[in-house]
Amino acid sequence: MPTPRVIHQPETQQALRRGVETLVKAIAPTLGPLPRHSIARNQAKYELLDDGGVIARRIIALPDREEDVGAMLLRQALWQMREHVGDGAATAAVLYERIYREGLRYIAAGANAMRLRRQLVELLPGLSARMREEARRLRGEDELKALAFSVCYDEAMADVLGEVLYTVGRFGQVDVRSGHGRGLEHNYVEGSYWKGGVQSKEMLRGTQRLVAEMTDAAVLVTDMEIEEPADLVPMMQLALRSGIKQLLLVVGAISDKGLSVVLDKRLREKIRTIVVKIDSFHPADLSIAQADIALLTGGRPLLQKAGQSLDQAQIDDFGETRWAWADDKNFGFASGKGDPRQLREQVRILRRAYGEAETDDDRARLLERLGRLNGGLATVYVGGIAQDEIRQRKELAERTIRALRRASAEGVILGGGVALLSCRDWLHAEAREEPDLESRAARLILAAAVEAPIRQLLANAGYDPSEVLARLQQCEGVRGFDVRRGEIVDVAEAGILDVAHVQIEALERAVSSAALALTIDVLVLHREPETMTEP
């Protein structure tokens, strides 16, 4: 059993540095369009990884306890980066390591760690502002595809996702599903759909492709659990008197006795009814779905929790839609007759909530609602040779979609490490004007750090970073190095782009986290430390 220890300087800095370097060596090779990979072993299973955030998560602990502290500090920052942004973990790791290493050098030369940290953090707003000033909106489908490639490094996937996001828009609904072949397929569906199919296979009998379809259908939404036939009779009589011929009935649940009413041959000749149920594990999501269906179709939901019952149904409770469909897993409709003004107002509220959401789960739920209310969706089918490959490609596609949505909202900057590198001269000029050691050191540290991502990208692609950077220094205009073509290019014309928000977030997290690590003087190692699988 390990013995408890208390470690002081300079052993603390040395241990943290070794831990940081160990983790970064596993992540840095994944940076760039020609990445290398890391392999992780979990019992008898092996994973080939090219996602810095996932690699950081797979490393639960390092054998050396002192080094493990440094690795876990960085691991926490990288996993938060991936959870909140979806990408950029490798860039953040490279920046963090360079800032920490350069910071230790200046501390050894006499700089005060606390004052150095303060100067590093104070420089962040100015750096971030400079990068935001360079951000611009995406220009068309080709730039979406180019940006998608900078995230996934898969040309086929980039082409599909770029087209899909261009077609459905920033708030469009995009579902990523497992495909049956080796490549990617995609299709578009007009309207909105929800998970939860027909409540009886009899409703699909005789239909084409086992999909029940209706035109000019009425829609009634309720959260009630229908047990007895008598529960349905008053509502069905009202529908018949109102001349309704096709009815999509969305229920909380329905028994076999209840289904016997709508499946009765004599009644079906007068009014064809498709009964569906929304599948949801969250009561709040279920209530939201019921409200959205009513909003889209112009009806009103009948809610048991509000003290209502089906025998109280009025004709105004029924919504309308031009086309409705259902199969054994999903149902949906298109061209609902809801009030356009109410729909636009709800979309406006949801877009504002999306901009203010703090977690990926909240943003994902809001995007689903916005996609449905916008009335169009796309499905991307991701194939592969084995299930593990399909799972990894699905995760990559979802990560790329999130990045494209971010870029559509907050713009893009020059990629290939060029946007960060462009801050170097400004930092050097600032350093020459600073008489204070810590102020000057902070600027020189960041000047070295913003150069680190492009150096790593070039090294991963097999080029000599110093040689390429020396050639770039002699070029005029905004030039970068296209590692796929092996030549210096105009970065903007070549379509080499990065998501502005991702790069700025990577810089901010790396600087603030590494600056904090520079002020750690003592490590306390417990006899039985708590092990956490989640960062």
C-alpha positions, 0 to 999 in steps of 0.5 A, spaced: 500 500 500 502 506 498 505 511 503 502 518 504 507 523 502 507 531 502 512 533 496 515 540 496 518 545 491 522 543 486 520 536 486 512 539 486 514 542 479 518 537 476 512 531 478 507 536 475 511 537 469 512 530 467 505 528 468 503 534 463 508 531 458 506 524 459 499 526 457 500 531 452 505 526 448 498 521 448 494 527 445 498 531 441 499 526 435 492 527 433 492 534 432 492 536 424 489 533 418 494 528 417 494 525 425 497 520 428 493 515 433 493 513 440 491 506 442 487 504 448 487 498 452 480 496 456 481 489 459 481 485 452 479 490 448 483 495 444 481 502 441 484 506 436 483 513 438 484 520 434 480 524 439 484 528 444 478 529 449 477 521 449 484 519 450 484 524 456 478 520 459 481 513 457 487 515 462 484 514 469 491 514 472 498 514 471 503 509 475 507 514 478 503 518 483 506 524 483 506 525 475 499 523 476 497 529 479 499 533 473 496 529 468 489 529 472 490 537 472 490 537 465 485 531 464 480 535 467 481 541 463 481 537 456 475 533 458 471 540 460 473 542 453 470 537 450 464 537 454 462 544 453 465 545 446 465 538 443 472 539 439 479 543 440 482 538 446 488 537 442 490 544 441 488 546 448 493 540 450 499 543 446 498 550 449 497 548 456 504 544 456 507 550 452 505 555 457 506 551 463 513 549 461 515 556 459 512 558 465 517 554 470 523 556 466 521 564 468 520 562 475 526 558 475 529 565 473 526 569 479 519 570 476 514 570 482 508 565 480 502 568 483 504 575 479 506 571 473 499 567 473 495 574 474 499 577 468 497 571 464 490 571 466 489 579 464 492 578 457 486 573 456 481 578 454 486 582 449 488 575 446 481 573 445 478 580 442 483 580 437 481 573 435 474 575 435 475 581 431 478 576 425 472 571 425 467 572 420 461 568 417 461 562 413 460 563 406 456 558 403 456 550 402 463 549 400 466 553 406 461 548 411 464 542 407 471 545 408 470 546 415 467 540 416 473 536 414 478 540 419 474 537 424 473 530 422 479 529 417 474 525 413 472 527 406 466 523 404 463 525 411 465 532 410 461 533 404 455 529 407 455 533 413 457 540 409 451 539 405 446 537 410 447 543 415 447 547 409 440 544 407 437 544 414 440 550 417 443 551 423 437 549 427 435 544 423 434 537 426 439 532 424 439 525 426 445 520 426 444 513 425 448 506 424 448 504 417 448 498 413 453 499 408 460 501 409 459 508 407 455 514 408 448 515 406 443 521 408 436 523 406 431 529 408 424 528 410 419 534 410 416 536 417 417 533 424 417 526 427 418 523 434 420 517 437 414 512 438 410 508 433 403 505 432 400 502 438 397 496 434 401 492 428 393 492 425 394 499 423 400 497 418 396 492 415 396 493 408 400 499 408 406 500 403 413 499 407 409 498 413 408 505 414 401 508 415 400 515 411 394 519 412 392 526 408 388 532 411 388 529 418 386 531 424 390 531 430 389 530 437 394 530 443 392 527 450 397 525 456 391 520 458 392 512 459 385 510 455 383 503 459 376 502 457 372 503 450 367 508 454 373 513 454 374 514 447 366 514 445 365 521 446 371 523 443 370 519 437 362 521 436 365 528 436 370 527 430 364 523 426 359 529 427 365 534 425 366 530 419 373 528 420 375 522 416 382 521 418 385 522 425 392 521 428 391 520 436 397 521 440 396 518 447 399 517 454 397 509 453 392 505 451 389 498 452 387 492 448 380 494 450 381 501 448 384 499 441 378 495 439 374 501 438 378 504 433 380 498 430 373 496 429 371 495 422 365 499 421 368 505 425 374 505 420 370 505 414 367 512 417 374 515 420 381 512 420 384 512 426 392 511 427 394 511 435 401 513 437 405 514 443 411 518 444 417 515 447 420 519 452 424 517 459 423 524 461 416 527 463 418 534 462 420 532 455 414 528 454 410 535 456 414 539 451 413 534 445 405 534 447 405 542 447 409 542 440 405 538 436 399 542 438 402 548 436 404 545 430 397 543 428 393 548 431 390 544 436 390 544 444 392 538 448 387 535 453 391 533 459 389 529 465 394 533 470 390 539 468 383 535 470 381 534 463 378 528 460 377 526 453 369 526 454 370 534 455 374 534 448 371 540 443 372 541 436 378 546 437 382 541 441 383 538 434 389 540 430 390 539 423 395 537 418 396 536 410 400 529 411 401 524 417 405 518 417 407 512 423 410 506 423 412 501 428 418 506 431 416 513 429 411 518 427 410 525 424 407 530 420 408 535 415 404 542 413 401 543 420 395 548 420 398 552 427 398 559 427 405 562 424 405 568 429 405 563 435 410 558 432 415 564 430 415 567 437 416 560 440 422 559 435 425 566 437 424 564 445 428 557 444 433 560 440 435 565 445 434 559 450 439 556 446 444 561 446 444 562 454 444 554 455 450 552 459 450 544 458 450 540 452 444 536 454 440 543 454 443 545 448 441 538 444 434 538 447 433 545 445 436 543 438 431 538 437 425 542 439 427 547 434 429 542 428 421 540 429 418 547 429 422 549 423 419 543 419 425 539 416 430 534 418 435 530 415 438 523 417 445 521 416 446 513 416 454 512 418 456 505 416 463 501 417 466 494 417 465 493 424 460 495 430 466 499 433 468 503 427 461 505 426 460 507 433 466 511 433 464 514 426 457 516 429 461 520 435 465 523 430 459 525 425 456 528 431 462 532 434 463 535 427 455 537 427 456 540 433 462 544 431 458 546 424 453 549 428 458 553 433 461 556 426 454 558 423 453 562 430 459 565 432 463 565 425 470 562 423 477 564 423 483 562 419 485 555 420 492 551 420 494 554 427 495 561 423 490 565 427 493 563 433 500 564 430 498 571 428 498 573 435 505 572 436 508 579 433 503 583 437 505 579 444 513 580 442 511 588 441 508 588 448 513 584 451 518 590 449 514 595 452 514 592 459 519 593 464 516 589 469 519 581 469 512 578 470 509 582 465 514 581 460 515 574 461 507 573 461 507 576 454 513 572 452 510 565 454 504 566 450 508 568 444 511 561 445 505 558 446 501 560 440 506 558 436 506 551 439 499 548 435 502 549 428 509 546 430 505 540 432 501 540 426 507 540 422 511 535 426 505 530 425 504 531 418 512 529 417 515 536 416 520 540 419 516 546 423 522 550 424 524 550 416 516 551 414 515 557 419 522 560 417 519 560 410 512 563 412 516 568 415 518 571 409 511 571 405 507 577 405 499 576 406 496 571 410 500 565 409 499 558 412 502 551 410 497 546 407 500 539 409 496 535 405 498 539 399 505 540 402 506 547 400 505 554 402 498 557 401 493 563 402 489 560 408 483 563 406 483 562 399 485 554 400 478 554 405 483 552 411 478 554 417 477 553 424 471 554 428 472 561 432 469 559 438 473 552 439 480 556 438 478 561 443 475 557 448 482 552 447 486 558 448 482 561 454 482 554 458 489 552 457 492 559 459 487 559 465 488 552 467 496 552 466 497 559 470 493 556 476 498 549 475 504 554 476 502 556 483 502 549 486 507 548 491 505 542 495 502 535 493 499 531 498 499 524 497 494 520 501 495 513 502 488 510 499 486 516 494 479 516 491 479 514 484 474 517 479 473 515 472 469 521 470 474 527 470 
